């Protein structure tokens, strides 16, 4: 378990994170950032949820690209066959 330290002590030592052994309002028992006192667990959850929200758009773009390549390959084959 990390060493228990206050935000003021962490700031004085130049640390980026500190651990208080107190749960956040979402019940995470993790370190907090010195800069804004945000729970690292909450920050990670937010980051993961935004990544998951963007996933369908990335998948759509990927499959559109795959489909375009397949169509180009089919057109090329048809062009060679017609010669």
PDB file of N, CA, C and O in Angstrom, chain B, residues numbered from 101:
ATOM      1  N   UNK B 101       0.846  -1.183   0.000  1.00  0.00           N
ATOM      2  CA  UNK B 101       0.000   0.000   0.000  1.00  0.00           C
ATOM      3  C   UNK B 101       0.891   1.245   0.000  1.00  0.00           C
ATOM      4  O   UNK B 101       1.894   1.290   0.712  1.00  0.00           O
ATOM      5  N   UNK B 102       0.531   2.240  -0.785  1.00  0.00           N
ATOM      6  CA  UNK B 102       1.333   3.466  -0.841  1.00  0.00           C
ATOM      7  C   UNK B 102       1.373   4.186   0.508  1.00  0.00           C
ATOM      8  O   UNK B 102       0.527   3.977   1.377  1.00  0.00           O
ATOM      9  N   UNK B 103       2.359   5.016   0.645  1.00  0.00           N
ATOM     10  CA  UNK B 103       2.512   5.799   1.874  1.00  0.00           C
ATOM     11  C   UNK B 103       1.417   6.859   1.954  1.00  0.00           C
ATOM     12  O   UNK B 103       1.134   7.532   0.962  1.00  0.00           O
ATOM     13  N   UNK B 104       0.803   7.013   3.118  1.00  0.00           N
ATOM     14  CA  UNK B 104      -0.243   8.002   3.321  1.00  0.00           C
ATOM     15  C   UNK B 104       0.420   9.369   3.494  1.00  0.00           C
ATOM     16  O   UNK B 104       1.314   9.551   4.321  1.00  0.00           O
ATOM     17  N   UNK B 105      -0.050  10.327   2.683  1.00  0.00           N
ATOM     18  CA  UNK B 105       0.551  11.660   2.671  1.00  0.00           C
ATOM     19  C   UNK B 105      -0.546  12.671   2.333  1.00  0.00           C
ATOM     20  O   UNK B 105      -1.495  12.336   1.625  1.00  0.00           O
ATOM     21  N   UNK B 106      -0.428  13.873   2.819  1.00  0.00           N
ATOM     22  CA  UNK B 106      -1.436  14.893   2.520  1.00  0.00           C
ATOM     23  C   UNK B 106      -1.097  15.564   1.192  1.00  0.00           C
ATOM     24  O   UNK B 106       0.009  15.435   0.667  1.00  0.00           O
ATOM     25  N   UNK B 107      -2.078  16.278   0.674  1.00  0.00           N
ATOM     26  CA  UNK B 107      -1.877  16.983  -0.595  1.00  0.00           C
ATOM     27  C   UNK B 107      -0.809  18.069  -0.422  1.00  0.00           C
ATOM     28  O   UNK B 107       0.041  18.251  -1.294  1.00  0.00           O
ATOM     29  N   UNK B 108      -0.854  18.779   0.691  1.00  0.00           N
ATOM     30  CA  UNK B 108       0.115  19.850   0.949  1.00  0.00           C
ATOM     31  C   UNK B 108       1.535  19.286   1.004  1.00  0.00           C
ATOM     32  O   UNK B 108       2.465  19.884   0.462  1.00  0.00           O
ATOM     33  N   UNK B 109       1.702  18.136   1.658  1.00  0.00           N
ATOM     34  CA  UNK B 109       3.029  17.517   1.734  1.00  0.00           C
ATOM     35  C   UNK B 109       3.503  17.081   0.346  1.00  0.00           C
ATOM     36  O   UNK B 109       4.666  17.270  -0.011  1.00  0.00           O
ATOM     37  N   UNK B 110       2.591  16.497  -0.427  1.00  0.00           N
ATOM     38  CA  UNK B 110       2.941  16.042  -1.773  1.00  0.00           C
ATOM     39  C   UNK B 110       3.332  17.222  -2.654  1.00  0.00           C
ATOM     40  O   UNK B 110       4.274  17.135  -3.442  1.00  0.00           O
ATOM     41  N   UNK B 111       2.599  18.325  -2.514  1.00  0.00           N
ATOM     42  CA  UNK B 111       2.892  19.527  -3.300  1.00  0.00           C
ATOM     43  C   UNK B 111       4.276  20.068  -2.931  1.00  0.00           C
ATOM     44  O   UNK B 111       5.048  20.481  -3.796  1.00  0.00           O
ATOM     45  N   UNK B 112       4.568  20.056  -1.640  1.00  0.00           N
ATOM     46  CA  UNK B 112       5.851  20.550  -1.146  1.00  0.00           C
ATOM     47  C   UNK B 112       7.007  19.681  -1.653  1.00  0.00           C
ATOM     48  O   UNK B 112       8.099  20.181  -1.922  1.00  0.00           O
ATOM     49  N   UNK B 113       6.751  18.362  -1.779  1.00  0.00           N
ATOM     50  CA  UNK B 113       7.780  17.437  -2.252  1.00  0.00           C
ATOM     51  C   UNK B 113       7.863  17.382  -3.781  1.00  0.00           C
ATOM     52  O   UNK B 113       8.755  16.736  -4.331  1.00  0.00           O
ATOM     53  N   UNK B 114       6.942  18.052  -4.460  1.00  0.00           N
ATOM     54  CA  UNK B 114       6.959  18.075  -5.919  1.00  0.00           C
ATOM     55  C   UNK B 114       6.414  16.803  -6.559  1.00  0.00           C
ATOM     56  O   UNK B 114       6.759  16.477  -7.695  1.00  0.00           O
ATOM     57  N   UNK B 115       5.566  16.087  -5.830  1.00  0.00           N
ATOM     58  CA  UNK B 115       4.982  14.849  -6.365  1.00  0.00           C
ATOM     59  C   UNK B 115       3.797  15.156  -7.270  1.00  0.00           C
ATOM     60  O   UNK B 115       3.208  16.233  -7.181  1.00  0.00           O
ATOM     61  N   UNK B 116       3.448  14.220  -8.134  1.00  0.00           N
ATOM     62  CA  UNK B 116       2.293  14.390  -9.009  1.00  0.00           C
ATOM     63  C   UNK B 116       1.040  13.780  -8.379  1.00  0.00           C
ATOM     64  O   UNK B 116      -0.077  14.215  -8.659  1.00  0.00           O
ATOM     65  N   UNK B 117       1.235  12.768  -7.524  1.00  0.00           N
ATOM     66  CA  UNK B 117       0.102  12.088  -6.884  1.00  0.00           C
ATOM     67  C   UNK B 117       0.370  11.899  -5.401  1.00  0.00           C
ATOM     68  O   UNK B 117       1.514  11.914  -4.947  1.00  0.00           O
ATOM     69  N   UNK B 118      -0.716  11.722  -4.658  1.00  0.00           N
ATOM     70  CA  UNK B 118      -0.612  11.447  -3.225  1.00  0.00           C
ATOM     71  C   UNK B 118      -1.711  10.470  -2.835  1.00  0.00           C
ATOM     72  O   UNK B 118      -2.696  10.316  -3.558  1.00  0.00           O
ATOM     73  N   UNK B 119      -1.545   9.817  -1.703  1.00  0.00           N
ATOM     74  CA  UNK B 119      -2.500   8.814  -1.240  1.00  0.00           C
ATOM     75  C   UNK B 119      -2.955   9.163   0.169  1.00  0.00           C
ATOM     76  O   UNK B 119      -2.129   9.382   1.056  1.00  0.00           O
ATOM     77  N   UNK B 120      -4.274   9.215   0.379  1.00  0.00           N
ATOM     78  CA  UNK B 120      -4.819   9.587   1.684  1.00  0.00           C
ATOM     79  C   UNK B 120      -5.475   8.435   2.422  1.00  0.00           C
ATOM     80  O   UNK B 120      -5.794   8.573   3.603  1.00  0.00           O
ATOM     81  N   UNK B 121      -5.687   7.297   1.760  1.00  0.00           N
ATOM     82  CA  UNK B 121      -6.376   6.139   2.323  1.00  0.00           C
ATOM     83  C   UNK B 121      -7.839   6.457   2.629  1.00  0.00           C
ATOM     84  O   UNK B 121      -8.443   5.849   3.513  1.00  0.00           O
ATOM     85  N   UNK B 122      -8.406   7.422   1.882  1.00  0.00           N
ATOM     86  CA  UNK B 122      -9.814   7.789   2.019  1.00  0.00           C
ATOM     87  C   UNK B 122     -10.463   7.561   0.652  1.00  0.00           C
ATOM     88  O   UNK B 122      -9.930   7.971  -0.380  1.00  0.00           O
ATOM     89  N   UNK B 123     -11.616   6.903   0.666  1.00  0.00           N
ATOM     90  CA  UNK B 123     -12.310   6.620  -0.595  1.00  0.00           C
ATOM     91  C   UNK B 123     -12.913   7.899  -1.182  1.00  0.00           C
ATOM     92  O   UNK B 123     -13.330   8.798  -0.450  1.00  0.00           O
ATOM     93  N   UNK B 124     -12.951   7.962  -2.524  1.00  0.00           N
ATOM     94  CA  UNK B 124     -13.586   9.098  -3.181  1.00  0.00           C
ATOM     95  C   UNK B 124     -15.104   8.887  -3.152  1.00  0.00           C
ATOM     96  O   UNK B 124     -15.576   7.884  -2.616  1.00  0.00           O
ATOM     97  N   UNK B 125     -15.855   9.806  -3.714  1.00  0.00           N
ATOM     98  CA  UNK B 125     -17.309   9.687  -3.672  1.00  0.00           C
ATOM     99  C   UNK B 125     -17.830   8.534  -4.520  1.00  0.00           C
ATOM    100  O   UNK B 125     -18.970   8.102  -4.352  1.00  0.00           O
ATOM    101  N   UNK B 126     -16.996   8.035  -5.431  1.00  0.00           N
ATOM    102  CA  UNK B 126     -17.382   6.872  -6.243  1.00  0.00           C
ATOM    103  C   UNK B 126     -16.804   5.578  -5.669  1.00  0.00           C
ATOM    104  O   UNK B 126     -16.829   4.535  -6.322  1.00  0.00           O
ATOM    105  N   UNK B 127     -16.294   5.655  -4.465  1.00  0.00           N
ATOM    106  CA  UNK B 127     -15.801   4.515  -3.684  1.00  0.00           C
ATOM    107  C   UNK B 127     -14.479   3.929  -4.163  1.00  0.00           C
ATOM    108  O   UNK B 127     -14.156   2.791  -3.824  1.00  0.00           O
ATOM    109  N   UNK B 128     -13.695   4.693  -4.955  1.00  0.00           N
ATOM    110  CA  UNK B 128     -12.363   4.238  -5.344  1.00  0.00           C
ATOM    111  C   UNK B 128     -11.402   4.470  -4.180  1.00  0.00           C
ATOM    112  O   UNK B 128     -11.453   5.515  -3.531  1.00  0.00           O
ATOM    113  N   UNK B 129     -10.550   3.527  -3.921  1.00  0.00           N
ATOM    114  CA  UNK B 129      -9.497   3.699  -2.927  1.00  0.00           C
ATOM    115  C   UNK B 129      -8.186   3.754  -3.704  1.00  0.00           C
ATOM    116  O   UNK B 129      -7.459   2.766  -3.805  1.00  0.00           O
ATOM    117  N   UNK B 130      -7.904   4.927  -4.244  1.00  0.00           N
ATOM    118  CA  UNK B 130      -6.702   5.081  -5.069  1.00  0.00           C
ATOM    119  C   UNK B 130      -6.071   6.441  -4.801  1.00  0.00           C
ATOM    120  O   UNK B 130      -6.604   7.262  -4.054  1.00  0.00           O
ATOM    121  N   UNK B 131      -4.931   6.652  -5.425  1.00  0.00           N
ATOM    122  CA  UNK B 131      -4.211   7.914  -5.259  1.00  0.00           C
ATOM    123  C   UNK B 131      -5.009   9.057  -5.886  1.00  0.00           C
ATOM    124  O   UNK B 131      -5.952   8.839  -6.647  1.00  0.00           O
ATOM    125  N   UNK B 132      -4.606  10.271  -5.545  1.00  0.00           N
ATOM    126  CA  UNK B 132      -5.228  11.467  -6.106  1.00  0.00           C
ATOM    127  C   UNK B 132      -4.143  12.324  -6.735  1.00  0.00           C
ATOM    128  O   UNK B 132      -2.976  12.256  -6.350  1.00  0.00           O
ATOM    129  N   UNK B 133      -4.545  13.135  -7.712  1.00  0.00           N
ATOM    130  CA  UNK B 133      -3.601  14.038  -8.353  1.00  0.00           C
ATOM    131  C   UNK B 133      -3.409  15.282  -7.485  1.00  0.00           C
ATOM    132  O   UNK B 133      -4.375  15.823  -6.948  1.00  0.00           O
ATOM    133  N   UNK B 134      -2.179  15.726  -7.353  1.00  0.00           N
ATOM    134  CA  UNK B 134      -1.865  16.919  -6.563  1.00  0.00           C
ATOM    135  C   UNK B 134      -2.460  18.150  -7.240  1.00  0.00           C
ATOM    136  O   UNK B 134      -2.947  19.050  -6.556  1.00  0.00           O
ATOM    137  N   UNK B 135      -2.428  18.207  -8.562  1.00  0.00           N
ATOM    138  CA  UNK B 135      -2.850  19.396  -9.298  1.00  0.00           C
ATOM    139  C   UNK B 135      -4.310  19.768  -9.070  1.00  0.00           C
ATOM    140  O   UNK B 135      -4.637  20.951  -8.971  1.00  0.00           O
ATOM    141  N   UNK B 136      -5.199  18.768  -8.983  1.00  0.00           N
ATOM    142  CA  UNK B 136      -6.621  19.085  -8.839  1.00  0.00           C
ATOM    143  C   UNK B 136      -7.358  18.206  -7.831  1.00  0.00           C
ATOM    144  O   UNK B 136      -8.580  18.301  -7.715  1.00  0.00           O
ATOM    145  N   UNK B 137      -6.652  17.366  -7.111  1.00  0.00           N
ATOM    146  CA  UNK B 137      -7.196  16.477  -6.082  1.00  0.00           C
ATOM    147  C   UNK B 137      -8.181  15.443  -6.635  1.00  0.00           C
ATOM    148  O   UNK B 137      -8.952  14.856  -5.876  1.00  0.00           O
ATOM    149  N   UNK B 138      -8.161  15.220  -7.938  1.00  0.00           N
ATOM    150  CA  UNK B 138      -9.030  14.223  -8.560  1.00  0.00           C
ATOM    151  C   UNK B 138      -8.516  12.823  -8.259  1.00  0.00           C
ATOM    152  O   UNK B 138      -7.310  12.577  -8.248  1.00  0.00           O
ATOM    153  N   UNK B 139      -9.438  11.924  -8.019  1.00  0.00           N
ATOM    154  CA  UNK B 139      -9.106  10.523  -7.786  1.00  0.00           C
ATOM    155  C   UNK B 139      -8.566   9.916  -9.080  1.00  0.00           C
ATOM    156  O   UNK B 139      -9.162  10.097 -10.142  1.00  0.00           O
ATOM    157  N   UNK B 140      -7.458   9.207  -9.004  1.00  0.00           N
ATOM    158  CA  UNK B 140      -6.867   8.585 -10.196  1.00  0.00           C
ATOM    159  C   UNK B 140      -7.801   7.521 -10.776  1.00  0.00           C
ATOM    160  O   UNK B 140      -7.841   7.341 -11.993  1.00  0.00           O
ATOM    161  N   UNK B 141      -8.546   6.821  -9.935  1.00  0.00           N
ATOM    162  CA  UNK B 141      -9.503   5.827 -10.405  1.00  0.00           C
ATOM    163  C   UNK B 141     -10.619   6.460 -11.211  1.00  0.00           C
ATOM    164  O   UNK B 141     -11.027   5.916 -12.238  1.00  0.00           O
ATOM    165  N   UNK B 142     -11.120   7.604 -10.760  1.00  0.00           N
ATOM    166  CA  UNK B 142     -12.174   8.317 -11.492  1.00  0.00           C
ATOM    167  C   UNK B 142     -11.637   8.826 -12.832  1.00  0.00           C
ATOM    168  O   UNK B 142     -12.327   8.752 -13.849  1.00  0.00           O
ATOM    169  N   UNK B 143     -10.410   9.339 -12.830  1.00  0.00           N
ATOM    170  CA  UNK B 143      -9.809   9.852 -14.062  1.00  0.00           C
ATOM    171  C   UNK B 143      -9.637   8.725 -15.071  1.00  0.00           C
ATOM    172  O   UNK B 143      -9.882   8.917 -16.262  1.00  0.00           O
ATOM    173  N   UNK B 144      -9.221   7.562 -14.611  1.00  0.00           N
ATOM    174  CA  UNK B 144      -9.050   6.415 -15.495  1.00  0.00           C
ATOM    175  C   UNK B 144     -10.395   5.950 -16.041  1.00  0.00           C
ATOM    176  O   UNK B 144     -10.500   5.607 -17.218  1.00  0.00           O
ATOM    177  N   UNK B 145     -11.417   5.935 -15.204  1.00  0.00           N
ATOM    178  CA  UNK B 145     -12.758   5.541 -15.649  1.00  0.00           C
ATOM    179  C   UNK B 145     -13.267   6.490 -16.729  1.00  0.00           C
ATOM    180  O   UNK B 145     -13.840   6.048 -17.725  1.00  0.00           O
ATOM    181  N   UNK B 146     -13.060   7.794 -16.537  1.00  0.00           N
ATOM    182  CA  UNK B 146     -13.488   8.781 -17.530  1.00  0.00           C
ATOM    183  C   UNK B 146     -12.756   8.574 -18.848  1.00  0.00           C
ATOM    184  O   UNK B 146     -13.356   8.640 -19.921  1.00  0.00           O
ATOM    185  N   UNK B 147     -11.459   8.324 -18.759  1.00  0.00           N
ATOM    186  CA  UNK B 147     -10.655   8.123 -19.965  1.00  0.00           C
ATOM    187  C   UNK B 147     -11.126   6.884 -20.722  1.00  0.00           C
ATOM    188  O   UNK B 147     -11.262   6.917 -21.945  1.00  0.00           O
ATOM    189  N   UNK B 148     -11.375   5.794 -20.001  1.00  0.00           N
ATOM    190  CA  UNK B 148     -11.821   4.561 -20.638  1.00  0.00           C
ATOM    191  C   UNK B 148     -13.202   4.718 -21.263  1.00  0.00           C
ATOM    192  O   UNK B 148     -13.452   4.190 -22.347  1.00  0.00           O
ATOM    193  N   UNK B 149     -14.098   5.432 -20.596  1.00  0.00           N
ATOM    194  CA  UNK B 149     -15.444   5.589 -21.147  1.00  0.00           C
ATOM    195  C   UNK B 149     -15.427   6.441 -22.416  1.00  0.00           C
ATOM    196  O   UNK B 149     -16.196   6.186 -23.344  1.00  0.00           O
ATOM    197  N   UNK B 150     -14.555   7.450 -22.462  1.00  0.00           N
ATOM    198  CA  UNK B 150     -14.478   8.263 -23.679  1.00  0.00           C
ATOM    199  C   UNK B 150     -13.844   7.469 -24.811  1.00  0.00           C
ATOM    200  O   UNK B 150     -14.201   7.654 -25.975  1.00  0.00           O
ATOM    201  N   UNK B 151     -12.912   6.592 -24.481  1.00  0.00           N
ATOM    202  CA  UNK B 151     -12.305   5.739 -25.487  1.00  0.00           C
ATOM    203  C   UNK B 151     -13.329   4.770 -26.064  1.00  0.00           C
ATOM    204  O   UNK B 151     -13.368   4.540 -27.273  1.00  0.00           O
ATOM    205  N   UNK B 152     -14.159   4.205 -25.190  1.00  0.00           N
ATOM    206  CA  UNK B 152     -15.193   3.274 -25.643  1.00  0.00           C
ATOM    207  C   UNK B 152     -16.248   3.985 -26.480  1.00  0.00           C
ATOM    208  O   UNK B 152     -16.772   3.406 -27.432  1.00  0.00           O
ATOM    209  N   UNK B 153     -16.565   5.221 -26.144  1.00  0.00           N
ATOM    210  CA  UNK B 153     -17.556   5.972 -26.909  1.00  0.00           C
ATOM    211  C   UNK B 153     -17.062   6.245 -28.319  1.00  0.00           C
ATOM    212  O   UNK B 153     -17.857   6.279 -29.258  1.00  0.00           O
ATOM    213  N   UNK B 154     -15.767   6.439 -28.478  1.00  0.00           N
ATOM    214  CA  UNK B 154     -15.197   6.724 -29.790  1.00  0.00           C
ATOM    215  C   UNK B 154     -14.987   5.458 -30.611  1.00  0.00           C
ATOM    216  O   UNK B 154     -14.778   5.539 -31.822  1.00  0.00           O
ATOM    217  N   UNK B 155     -15.038   4.304 -29.981  1.00  0.00           N
ATOM    218  CA  UNK B 155     -14.754   3.056 -30.672  1.00  0.00           C
ATOM    219  C   UNK B 155     -15.659   2.798 -31.859  1.00  0.00           C
ATOM    220  O   UNK B 155     -15.140   2.448 -32.919  1.00  0.00           O
ATOM    221  N   UNK B 156     -16.979   2.943 -31.764  1.00  0.00           N
ATOM    222  CA  UNK B 156     -17.813   2.677 -32.935  1.00  0.00           C
ATOM    223  C   UNK B 156     -17.446   3.542 -34.145  1.00  0.00           C
ATOM    224  O   UNK B 156     -17.492   3.063 -35.277  1.00  0.00           O
ATOM    225  N   UNK B 157     -17.087   4.793 -33.923  1.00  0.00           N
ATOM    226  CA  UNK B 157     -16.696   5.666 -35.030  1.00  0.00           C
ATOM    227  C   UNK B 157     -15.415   5.155 -35.691  1.00  0.00           C
ATOM    228  O   UNK B 157     -15.294   5.166 -36.916  1.00  0.00           O
ATOM    229  N   UNK B 158     -14.469   4.709 -34.877  1.00  0.00           N
ATOM    230  CA  UNK B 158     -13.234   4.177 -35.426  1.00  0.00           C
ATOM    231  C   UNK B 158     -13.508   2.885 -36.201  1.00  0.00           C
ATOM    232  O   UNK B 158     -12.909   2.645 -37.249  1.00  0.00           O
ATOM    233  N   UNK B 159     -14.414   2.061 -35.679  1.00  0.00           N
ATOM    234  CA  UNK B 159     -14.755   0.825 -36.374  1.00  0.00           C
ATOM    235  C   UNK B 159     -15.420   1.121 -37.715  1.00  0.00           C
ATOM    236  O   UNK B 159     -15.119   0.477 -38.720  1.00  0.00           O
ATOM    237  N   UNK B 160     -16.326   2.098 -37.724  1.00  0.00           N
ATOM    238  CA  UNK B 160     -16.997   2.468 -38.971  1.00  0.00           C
ATOM    239  C   UNK B 160     -15.983   2.928 -40.005  1.00  0.00           C
ATOM    240  O   UNK B 160     -16.054   2.539 -41.170  1.00  0.00           O
ATOM    241  N   UNK B 161     -15.042   3.755 -39.578  1.00  0.00           N
ATOM    242  CA  UNK B 161     -14.020   4.264 -40.491  1.00  0.00           C
ATOM    243  C   UNK B 161     -13.153   3.115 -41.007  1.00  0.00           C
ATOM    244  O   UNK B 161     -12.809   3.075 -42.188  1.00  0.00           O
ATOM    245  N   UNK B 162     -12.805   2.192 -40.131  1.00  0.00           N
ATOM    246  CA  UNK B 162     -11.979   1.053 -40.520  1.00  0.00           C
ATOM    247  C   UNK B 162     -12.686   0.207 -41.569  1.00  0.00           C
ATOM    248  O   UNK B 162     -12.101  -0.130 -42.599  1.00  0.00           O
ATOM    249  N   UNK B 163     -13.954  -0.138 -41.307  1.00  0.00           N
ATOM    250  CA  UNK B 163     -14.669  -1.004 -42.235  1.00  0.00           C
ATOM    251  C   UNK B 163     -14.985  -0.293 -43.548  1.00  0.00           C
ATOM    252  O   UNK B 163     -15.058  -0.946 -44.589  1.00  0.00           O
ATOM    253  N   UNK B 164     -15.170   1.000 -43.530  1.00  0.00           N
ATOM    254  CA  UNK B 164     -15.364   1.746 -44.771  1.00  0.00           C
ATOM    255  C   UNK B 164     -14.089   1.679 -45.615  1.00  0.00           C
ATOM    256  O   UNK B 164     -14.147   1.551 -46.838  1.00  0.00           O
ATOM    257  N   UNK B 165     -12.946   1.767 -44.945  1.00  0.00           N
ATOM    258  CA  UNK B 165     -11.659   1.674 -45.633  1.00  0.00           C
ATOM    259  C   UNK B 165     -11.455   0.279 -46.226  1.00  0.00           C
ATOM    260  O   UNK B 165     -10.997   0.143 -47.361  1.00  0.00           O
ATOM    261  N   UNK B 166     -11.794  -0.750 -45.456  1.00  0.00           N
ATOM    262  CA  UNK B 166     -11.666  -2.131 -45.932  1.00  0.00           C
ATOM    263  C   UNK B 166     -12.564  -2.347 -47.149  1.00  0.00           C
ATOM    264  O   UNK B 166     -12.144  -2.938 -48.144  1.00  0.00           O
ATOM    265  N   UNK B 167     -13.796  -1.866 -47.063  1.00  0.00           N
ATOM    266  CA  UNK B 167     -14.745  -2.022 -48.160  1.00  0.00           C
ATOM    267  C   UNK B 167     -14.252  -1.311 -49.431  1.00  0.00           C
ATOM    268  O   UNK B 167     -14.394  -1.838 -50.534  1.00  0.00           O
ATOM    269  N   UNK B 168     -13.684  -0.138 -49.273  1.00  0.00           N
ATOM    270  CA  UNK B 168     -13.169   0.607 -50.423  1.00  0.00           C
ATOM    271  C   UNK B 168     -12.020  -0.160 -51.084  1.00  0.00           C
ATOM    272  O   UNK B 168     -11.937  -0.212 -52.311  1.00  0.00           O
ATOM    273  N   UNK B 169     -11.142  -0.751 -50.285  1.00  0.00           N
ATOM    274  CA  UNK B 169     -10.034  -1.543 -50.839  1.00  0.00           C
ATOM    275  C   UNK B 169     -10.561  -2.766 -51.579  1.00  0.00           C
ATOM    276  O   UNK B 169     -10.064  -3.112 -52.651  1.00  0.00           O
ATOM    277  N   UNK B 170     -11.580  -3.425 -50.999  1.00  0.00           N
ATOM    278  CA  UNK B 170     -12.156  -4.604 -51.649  1.00  0.00           C
ATOM    279  C   UNK B 170     -12.800  -4.237 -52.986  1.00  0.00           C
ATOM    280  O   UNK B 170     -12.636  -4.949 -53.976  1.00  0.00           O
ATOM    281  N   UNK B 171     -13.529  -3.132 -53.008  1.00  0.00           N
ATOM    282  CA  UNK B 171     -14.157  -2.691 -54.260  1.00  0.00           C
ATOM    283  C   UNK B 171     -13.110  -2.374 -55.321  1.00  0.00           C
ATOM    284  O   UNK B 171     -13.292  -2.697 -56.495  1.00  0.00           O
ATOM    285  N   UNK B 172     -12.018  -1.744 -54.909  1.00  0.00           N
ATOM    286  CA  UNK B 172     -10.945  -1.414 -55.853  1.00  0.00           C
ATOM    287  C   UNK B 172     -10.312  -2.693 -56.394  1.00  0.00           C
ATOM    288  O   UNK B 172     -10.011  -2.781 -57.584  1.00  0.00           O
ATOM    289  N   UNK B 173     -10.108  -3.684 -55.523  1.00  0.00           N
ATOM    290  CA  UNK B 173      -9.522  -4.948 -55.959  1.00  0.00           C
ATOM    291  C   UNK B 173     -10.444  -5.672 -56.937  1.00  0.00           C
ATOM    292  O   UNK B 173      -9.979  -6.238 -57.926  1.00  0.00           O
ATOM    293  N   UNK B 174     -11.744  -5.657 -56.664  1.00  0.00           N
ATOM    294  CA  UNK B 174     -12.720  -6.300 -57.555  1.00  0.00           C
ATOM    295  C   UNK B 174     -12.737  -5.605 -58.910  1.00  0.00           C
ATOM    296  O   UNK B 174     -12.758  -6.273 -59.944  1.00  0.00           O
ATOM    297  N   UNK B 175     -12.728  -4.293 -58.920  1.00  0.00           N
ATOM    298  CA  UNK B 175     -12.728  -3.529 -60.172  1.00  0.00           C
ATOM    299  C   UNK B 175     -11.467  -3.825 -60.973  1.00  0.00           C
ATOM    300  O   UNK B 175     -11.527  -3.939 -62.197  1.00  0.00           O
ATOM    301  N   UNK B 176     -10.344  -3.949 -60.309  1.00  0.00           N
ATOM    302  CA  UNK B 176      -9.081  -4.255 -60.984  1.00  0.00           C
ATOM    303  C   UNK B 176      -9.124  -5.650 -61.608  1.00  0.00           C
ATOM    304  O   UNK B 176      -8.679  -5.842 -62.739  1.00  0.00           O
ATOM    305  N   UNK B 177      -9.666  -6.626 -60.863  1.00  0.00           N
ATOM    306  CA  UNK B 177      -9.780  -7.984 -61.399  1.00  0.00           C
ATOM    307  C   UNK B 177     -10.691  -8.026 -62.616  1.00  0.00           C
ATOM    308  O   UNK B 177     -10.379  -8.689 -63.604  1.00  0.00           O
ATOM    309  N   UNK B 178     -11.803  -7.327 -62.549  1.00  0.00           N
ATOM    310  CA  UNK B 178     -12.735  -7.290 -63.660  1.00  0.00           C
ATOM    311  C   UNK B 178     -12.092  -6.636 -64.893  1.00  0.00           C
ATOM    312  O   UNK B 178     -12.326  -7.069 -66.021  1.00  0.00           O
ATOM    313  N   UNK B 179     -11.298  -5.614 -64.675  1.00  0.00           N
ATOM    314  CA  UNK B 179     -10.614  -4.931 -65.767  1.00  0.00           C
ATOM    315  C   UNK B 179      -9.617  -5.869 -66.433  1.00  0.00           C
ATOM    316  O   UNK B 179      -9.501  -5.885 -67.659  1.00  0.00           O
ATOM    317  N   UNK B 180      -8.893  -6.654 -65.630  1.00  0.00           N
ATOM    318  CA  UNK B 180      -7.919  -7.620 -66.194  1.00  0.00           C
ATOM    319  C   UNK B 180      -8.643  -8.740 -66.947  1.00  0.00           C
ATOM    320  O   UNK B 180      -8.167  -9.198 -67.986  1.00  0.00           O
ATOM    321  N   UNK B 181      -9.785  -9.176 -66.430  1.00  0.00           N
ATOM    322  CA  UNK B 181     -10.531 -10.275 -67.074  1.00  0.00           C
ATOM    323  C   UNK B 181     -11.118  -9.836 -68.408  1.00  0.00           C
ATOM    324  O   UNK B 181     -11.218 -10.641 -69.333  1.00  0.00           O
ATOM    325  N   UNK B 182     -11.503  -8.582 -68.519  1.00  0.00           N
ATOM    326  CA  UNK B 182     -12.146  -8.109 -69.747  1.00  0.00           C
ATOM    327  C   UNK B 182     -11.142  -7.886 -70.874  1.00  0.00           C
ATOM    328  O   UNK B 182     -11.549  -7.724 -72.024  1.00  0.00           O
ATOM    329  N   UNK B 183      -9.860  -7.872 -70.582  1.00  0.00           N
ATOM    330  CA  UNK B 183      -8.830  -7.647 -71.616  1.00  0.00           C
ATOM    331  C   UNK B 183      -8.615  -8.862 -72.442  1.00  0.00           C
ATOM    332  O   UNK B 183      -7.789  -8.851 -73.354  1.00  0.00           O
TER     333      UNK B 183
END
